[in-house]
Structure formats: structure tokens, C-alpha cells
């Protein structure tokens, strides 16, 4: 399995998305999941936070 240092290996199933693919240049997005709304936002330190 090819991984780079400090990068966890990808799950054996599923798809890997890069944060820039989700955020598309914005600081936060709303994700709807099973009728609930969640906010995914990037902090000023470049970390991601998911809140309900």
C-alpha cells in the first residue's frame, strides 16, 4: 500500500475526497445526511470541524 508520511492509509472500501473538492474555495459547506444538516468548516489554522 502506498502512503506518504503523516497520511493514514485509505480505507479498503470507499472513495477518498480531498477537502478542496468538498469546500470548492469556500470556508464552510452544509452537508445533508439522513434528513439532518451538518456544517463542515475550515478553521483559520486549516483544520476541519463538522458540527450539527
C-alpha distance matrix in Angstrom:
0.0 3.8 6.4 10.0 12.5 14.2 11.9 10.8 7.6 9.1 11.0 10.3 13.6 15.5 15.5 14.7 17.9 18.8 21.9 23.9 23.5 25.1 27.7 28.7 30.5 32.2 32.1 32.0 31.7 32.9 30.7 32.5 31.0 33.2 36.3 35.5 35.0 32.5 32.3 29.1 30.2 28.9 30.8 32.4 29.8 27.0 25.8 25.8 28.2 28.6 32.2 34.3
3.8 0.0 3.8 6.9 10.0 12.3 10.1 10.2 7.8 9.5 12.4 12.6 15.4 16.5 15.7 14.0 16.7 16.9 20.1 21.7 21.7 23.6 25.9 26.6 28.1 30.1 30.1 30.4 30.4 32.0 30.1 32.4 31.2 33.8 36.7 35.6 34.7 32.0 31.5 28.0 28.7 27.1 28.9 30.2 27.5 24.7 24.0 24.3 27.1 27.9 31.6 34.0
6.4 3.8 0.0 3.8 6.6 8.5 6.4 7.1 6.0 8.5 11.8 13.1 15.8 16.4 15.4 13.1 15.4 15.1 17.8 19.7 20.2 21.9 23.8 24.8 26.0 27.8 27.4 27.8 28.1 29.9 28.2 30.7 29.8 32.5 35.2 33.8 32.7 29.8 29.0 25.5 25.8 24.0 25.6 26.8 24.0 21.4 20.6 21.2 24.0 25.2 28.9 31.5
10.0 6.9 3.8 0.0 3.8 6.4 5.5 8.1 8.6 11.1 14.7 16.4 18.9 19.1 17.6 14.7 16.2 15.0 17.3 18.9 20.0 21.9 23.2 24.2 24.8 26.7 26.2 27.1 27.8 30.0 28.8 31.6 30.9 33.9 36.4 34.7 33.2 30.1 28.8 25.2 25.0 22.7 23.9 24.7 21.7 19.3 19.0 20.2 23.4 25.0 28.8 31.7
12.5 10.0 6.6 3.8 0.0 3.8 5.4 8.1 9.9 13.0 16.3 18.4 21.1 21.3 20.1 17.0 18.4 16.8 18.5 20.3 22.0 23.4 24.3 25.6 25.9 27.4 26.4 27.4 28.6 30.7 29.7 32.6 31.9 34.9 37.3 35.2 33.7 30.4 29.0 25.4 24.9 22.4 23.1 23.7 20.3 18.5 18.1 19.8 22.8 24.8 28.4 31.5
14.2 12.3 8.5 6.4 3.8 0.0 3.8 6.5 9.5 12.3 15.3 18.1 20.4 20.3 19.2 16.0 17.0 15.4 16.4 18.7 20.5 21.4 22.1 23.9 24.1 25.2 23.8 24.6 25.9 27.9 27.0 29.9 29.2 32.2 34.5 32.2 30.7 27.2 25.8 22.3 21.8 19.4 19.9 20.8 17.4 15.7 14.8 16.5 19.3 21.4 24.9 28.1
11.9 10.1 6.4 5.5 5.4 3.8 0.0 3.8 6.4 8.7 11.9 14.7 16.8 16.6 15.4 12.3 13.6 12.5 14.0 16.5 17.8 18.7 20.0 21.8 22.5 23.6 22.6 23.1 23.9 25.7 24.5 27.3 26.5 29.5 31.9 29.9 28.5 25.2 24.1 20.6 20.6 18.6 19.8 21.1 18.1 15.7 14.6 15.5 18.3 19.9 23.6 26.5
10.8 10.2 7.1 8.1 8.1 6.5 3.8 0.0 3.8 6.4 8.9 11.8 14.1 14.4 14.0 11.5 13.6 13.4 15.0 18.0 18.7 19.2 21.0 23.1 24.2 25.0 23.9 23.8 24.1 25.5 23.7 26.1 24.9 27.5 30.2 28.4 27.4 24.3 23.8 20.5 21.1 19.7 21.1 22.9 20.1 17.7 15.9 16.0 18.3 19.3 22.8 25.4
7.6 7.8 6.0 8.6 9.9 9.5 6.4 3.8 0.0 3.8 6.5 8.6 11.3 12.2 12.1 10.4 13.3 13.9 16.2 19.0 19.0 19.8 22.1 23.9 25.5 26.6 25.9 25.6 25.4 26.6 24.5 26.5 25.1 27.5 30.5 29.1 28.4 25.6 25.4 22.2 23.3 22.2 24.0 26.0 23.3 20.6 18.9 18.6 20.8 21.3 24.8 27.1
9.1 9.5 8.5 11.1 13.0 12.3 8.7 6.4 3.8 0.0 3.8 6.3 8.1 8.5 8.4 7.1 10.4 11.9 14.5 17.3 16.7 17.3 20.1 21.8 23.9 24.8 24.5 23.8 23.2 24.1 21.7 23.6 22.1 24.5 27.5 26.4 25.9 23.4 23.4 20.4 21.9 21.3 23.6 25.9 23.7 20.7 18.8 17.9 19.9 19.8 23.3 25.3
11.0 12.4 11.8 14.7 16.3 15.3 11.9 8.9 6.5 3.8 0.0 3.8 5.3 6.6 8.2 8.4 11.9 14.1 16.4 19.4 18.3 18.5 21.5 23.4 25.8 26.4 26.0 24.8 23.7 24.0 21.2 22.6 20.6 22.5 25.7 24.9 24.9 22.7 23.4 20.8 22.8 22.8 25.1 27.8 25.8 22.9 20.6 19.1 20.5 19.8 22.9 24.4
10.3 12.6 13.1 16.4 18.4 18.1 14.7 11.8 8.6 6.3 3.8 0.0 3.8 6.9 9.2 10.5 14.2 16.8 19.4 22.1 20.7 21.1 24.3 26.0 28.6 29.4 29.3 28.0 26.7 26.8 23.8 24.8 22.5 24.1 27.5 27.2 27.5 25.6 26.5 24.1 26.3 26.3 28.8 31.4 29.5 26.4 24.3 22.8 24.1 23.2 26.2 27.4
13.6 15.4 15.8 18.9 21.1 20.4 16.8 14.1 11.3 8.1 5.3 3.8 0.0 3.8 7.0 9.4 12.9 16.1 18.5 21.1 19.1 19.2 22.7 24.4 27.3 27.9 28.1 26.4 24.7 24.5 21.3 21.9 19.6 21.0 24.5 24.5 24.9 23.5 24.7 22.6 25.1 25.6 28.4 31.3 29.7 26.5 24.4 22.3 23.4 22.0 24.8 25.6
15.5 16.5 16.4 19.1 21.3 20.3 16.6 14.4 12.2 8.5 6.6 6.9 3.8 0.0 3.8 6.8 9.8 13.2 15.5 18.0 15.8 15.7 19.3 20.9 23.9 24.5 24.8 23.1 21.2 21.1 17.9 18.7 16.8 18.6 21.8 21.8 22.0 20.5 21.6 19.5 22.2 22.8 25.9 28.8 27.6 24.2 22.2 19.9 21.0 19.5 22.4 23.1
15.5 15.7 15.4 17.6 20.1 19.2 15.4 14.0 12.1 8.4 8.2 9.2 7.0 3.8 0.0 3.8 6.4 10.0 12.6 14.7 12.3 12.8 16.4 17.6 20.7 21.6 22.3 20.9 19.2 19.6 16.8 18.2 17.0 19.4 22.2 22.0 21.5 19.9 20.4 18.0 20.3 20.7 23.9 26.6 25.5 22.0 20.4 18.3 19.9 18.7 21.9 23.0
14.7 14.0 13.1 14.7 17.0 16.0 12.3 11.5 10.4 7.1 8.4 10.5 9.4 6.8 3.8 0.0 3.8 6.7 9.6 11.9 10.2 11.1 14.3 15.6 18.2 19.4 19.8 18.9 17.8 18.8 16.6 18.7 18.0 20.8 23.4 22.6 21.6 19.4 19.2 16.3 18.1 17.9 21.0 23.4 22.2 18.6 17.3 15.5 17.7 17.2 20.6 22.3
17.9 16.7 15.4 16.2 18.4 17.0 13.6 13.6 13.3 10.4 11.9 14.2 12.9 9.8 6.4 3.8 0.0 3.8 6.4 8.3 6.5 7.4 10.6 11.8 14.5 15.7 16.4 15.7 14.5 16.0 14.3 16.8 16.8 20.1 22.2 21.1 19.6 17.4 16.8 13.8 15.2 15.1 18.5 20.8 20.0 16.3 15.4 13.5 15.8 15.4 18.9 20.7
18.8 16.9 15.1 15.0 16.8 15.4 12.5 13.4 13.9 11.9 14.1 16.8 16.1 13.2 10.0 6.7 3.8 0.0 3.8 5.4 5.4 7.0 9.0 10.1 12.1 13.6 14.2 14.2 14.0 16.2 15.3 18.4 18.9 22.4 24.2 22.7 20.6 18.0 16.6 13.2 13.7 12.8 15.9 17.8 17.0 13.2 12.9 11.7 14.7 15.2 18.8 21.1
21.9 20.1 17.8 17.3 18.5 16.4 14.0 15.0 16.2 14.5 16.4 19.4 18.5 15.5 12.6 9.6 6.4 3.8 0.0 3.8 5.3 5.2 6.1 8.2 9.6 10.4 10.5 10.6 10.8 13.4 13.1 16.6 17.6 21.3 22.6 20.7 18.2 15.4 13.4 9.9 10.0 9.1 12.5 14.5 14.2 10.4 10.1 8.6 11.5 12.3 15.8 18.3
23.9 21.7 19.7 18.9 20.3 18.7 16.5 18.0 19.0 17.3 19.4 22.1 21.1 18.0 14.7 11.9 8.3 5.4 3.8 0.0 3.8 5.4 5.1 5.3 6.7 8.6 9.9 10.8 11.2 14.3 14.6 18.2 19.7 23.5 24.4 22.7 19.9 17.4 15.1 11.9 11.4 10.2 13.5 14.9 15.1 11.4 12.3 11.2 14.2 15.1 18.3 20.7
23.5 21.7 20.2 20.0 22.0 20.5 17.8 18.7 19.0 16.7 18.3 20.7 19.1 15.8 12.3 10.2 6.5 5.4 5.3 3.8 0.0 3.8 5.8 5.5 8.6 10.3 12.2 12.1 11.3 13.7 13.4 16.5 17.9 21.5 22.6 21.5 19.0 17.0 15.4 12.6 13.1 12.9 16.5 18.3 18.6 14.8 15.1 13.4 15.9 15.9 19.0 20.8
25.1 23.6 21.9 21.9 23.4 21.4 18.7 19.2 19.8 17.3 18.5 21.1 19.2 15.7 12.8 11.1 7.4 7.0 5.2 5.4 3.8 0.0 3.8 5.7 8.7 8.9 10.3 9.2 7.8 10.0 9.7 13.0 14.6 18.3 19.2 17.8 15.3 13.3 11.7 9.1 10.3 11.0 14.8 17.1 17.7 14.2 13.9 11.4 13.1 12.6 15.5 17.1
27.7 25.9 23.8 23.2 24.3 22.1 20.0 21.0 22.1 20.1 21.5 24.3 22.7 19.3 16.4 14.3 10.6 9.0 6.1 5.1 5.8 3.8 0.0 3.8 5.5 5.2 6.7 6.4 6.3 9.6 10.7 14.3 16.5 20.3 20.6 18.8 15.7 13.5 10.9 8.4 8.2 8.6 12.2 14.2 15.4 12.2 12.5 10.4 12.2 12.5 15.0 17.0
28.7 26.6 24.8 24.2 25.6 23.9 21.8 23.1 23.9 21.8 23.4 26.0 24.4 20.9 17.6 15.6 11.8 10.1 8.2 5.3 5.5 5.7 3.8 0.0 3.8 5.6 8.7 9.3 9.1 12.3 13.5 16.8 19.2 22.8 23.0 21.6 18.6 16.8 14.4 12.1 11.7 11.6 15.0 16.2 17.6 14.4 15.4 13.9 16.0 16.3 18.7 20.5
30.5 28.1 26.0 24.8 25.9 24.1 22.5 24.2 25.5 23.9 25.8 28.6 27.3 23.9 20.7 18.2 14.5 12.1 9.6 6.7 8.6 8.7 5.5 3.8 0.0 3.8 6.8 8.9 10.1 13.8 15.7 19.2 21.7 25.5 25.4 23.6 20.2 18.2 15.2 12.9 11.3 10.4 13.2 13.7 15.4 12.7 14.5 13.7 15.9 17.0 19.2 21.4
32.2 30.1 27.8 26.7 27.4 25.2 23.6 25.0 26.6 24.8 26.4 29.4 27.9 24.5 21.6 19.4 15.7 13.6 10.4 8.6 10.3 8.9 5.2 5.6 3.8 0.0 3.8 5.6 7.3 11.0 13.5 17.0 19.8 23.4 23.0 20.9 17.3 15.3 12.1 10.4 8.6 8.6 11.3 12.3 14.7 12.3 13.6 12.3 13.7 14.6 16.3 18.3
32.1 30.1 27.4 26.2 26.4 23.8 22.6 23.9 25.9 24.5 26.0 29.3 28.1 24.8 22.3 19.8 16.4 14.2 10.5 9.9 12.2 10.3 6.7 8.7 6.8 3.8 0.0 3.8 7.2 10.7 13.4 17.0 19.5 23.2 22.7 20.1 16.5 14.0 10.3 8.5 5.6 5.4 7.8 9.1 11.6 9.7 10.7 9.6 10.7 12.1 13.8 16.2
32.0 30.4 27.8 27.1 27.4 24.6 23.1 23.8 25.6 23.8 24.8 28.0 26.4 23.1 20.9 18.9 15.7 14.2 10.6 10.8 12.1 9.2 6.4 9.3 8.9 5.6 3.8 0.0 3.8 7.0 9.8 13.3 15.9 19.5 19.0 16.3 12.7 10.3 6.7 5.5 4.0 6.3 9.1 11.6 13.8 11.8 11.5 9.2 9.3 9.5 10.8 12.8
31.7 30.4 28.1 27.8 28.6 25.9 23.9 24.1 25.4 23.2 23.7 26.7 24.7 21.2 19.2 17.8 14.5 14.0 10.8 11.2 11.3 7.8 6.3 9.1 10.1 7.3 7.2 3.8 0.0 3.8 6.5 9.9 12.8 16.4 15.8 13.7 10.1 8.3 5.8 5.4 6.5 9.3 12.5 15.2 17.1 14.7 14.0 11.1 10.8 9.7 10.8 11.9
32.9 32.0 29.9 30.0 30.7 27.9 25.7 25.5 26.6 24.1 24.0 26.8 24.5 21.1 19.6 18.8 16.0 16.2 13.4 14.3 13.7 10.0 9.6 12.3 13.8 11.0 10.7 7.0 3.8 0.0 3.8 6.6 9.7 13.1 12.1 10.0 6.5 5.6 4.6 6.3 8.7 12.2 15.1 18.1 19.9 17.7 16.4 13.0 11.8 9.5 9.7 9.6
30.7 30.1 28.2 28.8 29.7 27.0 24.5 23.7 24.5 21.7 21.2 23.8 21.3 17.9 16.8 16.6 14.3 15.3 13.1 14.6 13.4 9.7 10.7 13.5 15.7 13.5 13.4 9.8 6.5 3.8 0.0 3.8 6.4 10.0 9.9 8.2 5.7 5.1 6.2 7.2 10.6 13.8 16.9 20.3 21.5 18.9 17.2 13.5 12.3 9.4 10.0 9.5
32.5 32.4 30.7 31.6 32.6 29.9 27.3 26.1 26.5 23.6 22.6 24.8 21.9 18.7 18.2 18.7 16.8 18.4 16.6 18.2 16.5 13.0 14.3 16.8 19.2 17.0 17.0 13.3 9.9 6.6 3.8 0.0 3.8 6.7 6.3 5.5 4.6 6.2 8.8 10.6 14.1 17.5 20.4 23.8 25.0 22.6 20.6 16.9 15.3 11.9 11.7 10.0
31.0 31.2 29.8 30.9 31.9 29.2 26.5 24.9 25.1 22.1 20.6 22.5 19.6 16.8 17.0 18.0 16.8 18.9 17.6 19.7 17.9 14.6 16.5 19.2 21.7 19.8 19.5 15.9 12.8 9.7 6.4 3.8 0.0 3.8 5.5 5.3 6.4 7.6 10.8 12.2 15.9 19.1 22.0 25.6 26.3 23.8 21.4 17.6 15.9 12.3 12.2 10.4
33.2 33.8 32.5 33.9 34.9 32.2 29.5 27.5 27.5 24.5 22.5 24.1 21.0 18.6 19.4 20.8 20.1 22.4 21.3 23.5 21.5 18.3 20.3 22.8 25.5 23.4 23.2 19.5 16.4 13.1 10.0 6.7 3.8 0.0 3.8 5.6 8.5 10.5 14.1 15.8 19.5 22.8 25.5 29.1 29.8 27.5 24.9 21.1 19.2 15.4 14.8 12.3
36.3 36.7 35.2 36.4 37.3 34.5 31.9 30.2 30.5 27.5 25.7 27.5 24.5 21.8 22.2 23.4 22.2 24.2 22.6 24.4 22.6 19.2 20.6 23.0 25.4 23.0 22.7 19.0 15.8 12.1 9.9 6.3 5.5 3.8 0.0 3.8 6.8 9.9 13.4 15.9 19.4 22.9 25.5 29.0 30.2 28.1 25.7 21.9 19.7 15.9 14.7 11.6
35.5 35.6 33.8 34.7 35.2 32.2 29.9 28.4 29.1 26.4 24.9 27.2 24.5 21.8 22.0 22.6 21.1 22.7 20.7 22.7 21.5 17.8 18.8 21.6 23.6 20.9 20.1 16.3 13.7 10.0 8.2 5.5 5.3 5.6 3.8 0.0 3.8 6.6 10.3 13.0 16.3 19.9 22.2 25.8 26.9 25.1 22.6 18.9 16.3 12.6 10.9 7.8
35.0 34.7 32.7 33.2 33.7 30.7 28.5 27.4 28.4 25.9 24.9 27.5 24.9 22.0 21.5 21.6 19.6 20.6 18.2 19.9 19.0 15.3 15.7 18.6 20.2 17.3 16.5 12.7 10.1 6.5 5.7 4.6 6.4 8.5 6.8 3.8 0.0 3.8 6.9 10.0 13.0 16.7 19.0 22.5 23.9 22.1 19.9 16.3 13.9 10.4 8.9 6.3
32.5 32.0 29.8 30.1 30.4 27.2 25.2 24.3 25.6 23.4 22.7 25.6 23.5 20.5 19.9 19.4 17.4 18.0 15.4 17.4 17.0 13.3 13.5 16.8 18.2 15.3 14.0 10.3 8.3 5.6 5.1 6.2 7.6 10.5 9.9 6.6 3.8 0.0 3.8 6.5 9.8 13.4 15.6 19.2 20.4 18.6 16.2 12.6 10.1 6.7 5.6 4.4
32.3 31.5 29.0 28.8 29.0 25.8 24.1 23.8 25.4 23.4 23.4 26.5 24.7 21.6 20.4 19.2 16.8 16.6 13.4 15.1 15.4 11.7 10.9 14.4 15.2 12.1 10.3 6.7 5.8 4.6 6.2 8.8 10.8 14.1 13.4 10.3 6.9 3.8 0.0 3.8 6.2 10.0 12.2 15.6 17.2 15.5 13.5 10.1 7.9 5.6 5.3 6.3
29.1 28.0 25.5 25.2 25.4 22.3 20.6 20.5 22.2 20.4 20.8 24.1 22.6 19.5 18.0 16.3 13.8 13.2 9.9 11.9 12.6 9.1 8.4 12.1 12.9 10.4 8.5 5.5 5.4 6.3 7.2 10.6 12.2 15.8 15.9 13.0 10.0 6.5 3.8 0.0 3.8 7.0 9.9 13.4 14.4 12.2 10.3 6.8 5.7 4.5 6.6 9.0
30.2 28.7 25.8 25.0 24.9 21.8 20.6 21.1 23.3 21.9 22.8 26.3 25.1 22.2 20.3 18.1 15.2 13.7 10.0 11.4 13.1 10.3 8.2 11.7 11.3 8.6 5.6 4.0 6.5 8.7 10.6 14.1 15.9 19.5 19.4 16.3 13.0 9.8 6.2 3.8 0.0 3.8 6.4 9.7 11.2 9.4 8.2 5.6 5.4 6.6 8.5 11.4
28.9 27.1 24.0 22.7 22.4 19.4 18.6 19.7 22.2 21.3 22.8 26.3 25.6 22.8 20.7 17.9 15.1 12.8 9.1 10.2 12.9 11.0 8.6 11.6 10.4 8.6 5.4 6.3 9.3 12.2 13.8 17.5 19.1 22.8 22.9 19.9 16.7 13.4 10.0 7.0 3.8 0.0 3.8 6.7 7.8 5.7 5.5 4.6 6.4 9.1 11.5 14.8
30.8 28.9 25.6 23.9 23.1 19.9 19.8 21.1 24.0 23.6 25.1 28.8 28.4 25.9 23.9 21.0 18.5 15.9 12.5 13.5 16.5 14.8 12.2 15.0 13.2 11.3 7.8 9.1 12.5 15.1 16.9 20.4 22.0 25.5 25.5 22.2 19.0 15.6 12.2 9.9 6.4 3.8 0.0 3.8 5.2 5.2 5.3 6.3 7.4 10.7 12.5 16.0
32.4 30.2 26.8 24.7 23.7 20.8 21.1 22.9 26.0 25.9 27.8 31.4 31.3 28.8 26.6 23.4 20.8 17.8 14.5 14.9 18.3 17.1 14.2 16.2 13.7 12.3 9.1 11.6 15.2 18.1 20.3 23.8 25.6 29.1 29.0 25.8 22.5 19.2 15.6 13.4 9.7 6.7 3.8 0.0 3.8 5.5 7.5 9.6 11.1 14.5 16.2 19.6
29.8 27.5 24.0 21.7 20.3 17.4 18.1 20.1 23.3 23.7 25.8 29.5 29.7 27.6 25.5 22.2 20.0 17.0 14.2 15.1 18.6 17.7 15.4 17.6 15.4 14.7 11.6 13.8 17.1 19.9 21.5 25.0 26.3 29.8 30.2 26.9 23.9 20.4 17.2 14.4 11.2 7.8 5.2 3.8 0.0 3.8 5.7 9.0 11.1 14.8 17.0 20.7
27.0 24.7 21.4 19.3 18.5 15.7 15.7 17.7 20.6 20.7 22.9 26.4 26.5 24.2 22.0 18.6 16.3 13.2 10.4 11.4 14.8 14.2 12.2 14.4 12.7 12.3 9.7 11.8 14.7 17.7 18.9 22.6 23.8 27.5 28.1 25.1 22.1 18.6 15.5 12.2 9.4 5.7 5.2 5.5 3.8 0.0 3.8 6.7 9.8 13.2 16.0 19.6
25.8 24.0 20.6 19.0 18.1 14.8 14.6 15.9 18.9 18.8 20.6 24.3 24.4 22.2 20.4 17.3 15.4 12.9 10.1 12.3 15.1 13.9 12.5 15.4 14.5 13.6 10.7 11.5 14.0 16.4 17.2 20.6 21.4 24.9 25.7 22.6 19.9 16.2 13.5 10.3 8.2 5.5 5.3 7.5 5.7 3.8 0.0 3.8 6.7 10.2 13.1 16.8
25.8 24.3 21.2 20.2 19.8 16.5 15.5 16.0 18.6 17.9 19.1 22.8 22.3 19.9 18.3 15.5 13.5 11.7 8.6 11.2 13.4 11.4 10.4 13.9 13.7 12.3 9.6 9.2 11.1 13.0 13.5 16.9 17.6 21.1 21.9 18.9 16.3 12.6 10.1 6.8 5.6 4.6 6.3 9.6 9.0 6.7 3.8 0.0 3.8 6.7 10.0 13.5
28.2 27.1 24.0 23.4 22.8 19.3 18.3 18.3 20.8 19.9 20.5 24.1 23.4 21.0 19.9 17.7 15.8 14.7 11.5 14.2 15.9 13.1 12.2 16.0 15.9 13.7 10.7 9.3 10.8 11.8 12.3 15.3 15.9 19.2 19.7 16.3 13.9 10.1 7.9 5.7 5.4 6.4 7.4 11.1 11.1 9.8 6.7 3.8 0.0 3.8 6.4 10.1
28.6 27.9 25.2 25.0 24.8 21.4 19.9 19.3 21.3 19.8 19.8 23.2 22.0 19.5 18.7 17.2 15.4 15.2 12.3 15.1 15.9 12.6 12.5 16.3 17.0 14.6 12.1 9.5 9.7 9.5 9.4 11.9 12.3 15.4 15.9 12.6 10.4 6.7 5.6 4.5 6.6 9.1 10.7 14.5 14.8 13.2 10.2 6.7 3.8 0.0 3.8 7.0
32.2 31.6 28.9 28.8 28.4 24.9 23.6 22.8 24.8 23.3 22.9 26.2 24.8 22.4 21.9 20.6 18.9 18.8 15.8 18.3 19.0 15.5 15.0 18.7 19.2 16.3 13.8 10.8 10.8 9.7 10.0 11.7 12.2 14.8 14.7 10.9 8.9 5.6 5.3 6.6 8.5 11.5 12.5 16.2 17.0 16.0 13.1 10.0 6.4 3.8 0.0 3.8
34.3 34.0 31.5 31.7 31.5 28.1 26.5 25.4 27.1 25.3 24.4 27.4 25.6 23.1 23.0 22.3 20.7 21.1 18.3 20.7 20.8 17.1 17.0 20.5 21.4 18.3 16.2 12.8 11.9 9.6 9.5 10.0 10.4 12.3 11.6 7.8 6.3 4.4 6.3 9.0 11.4 14.8 16.0 19.6 20.7 19.6 16.8 13.5 10.1 7.0 3.8 0.0
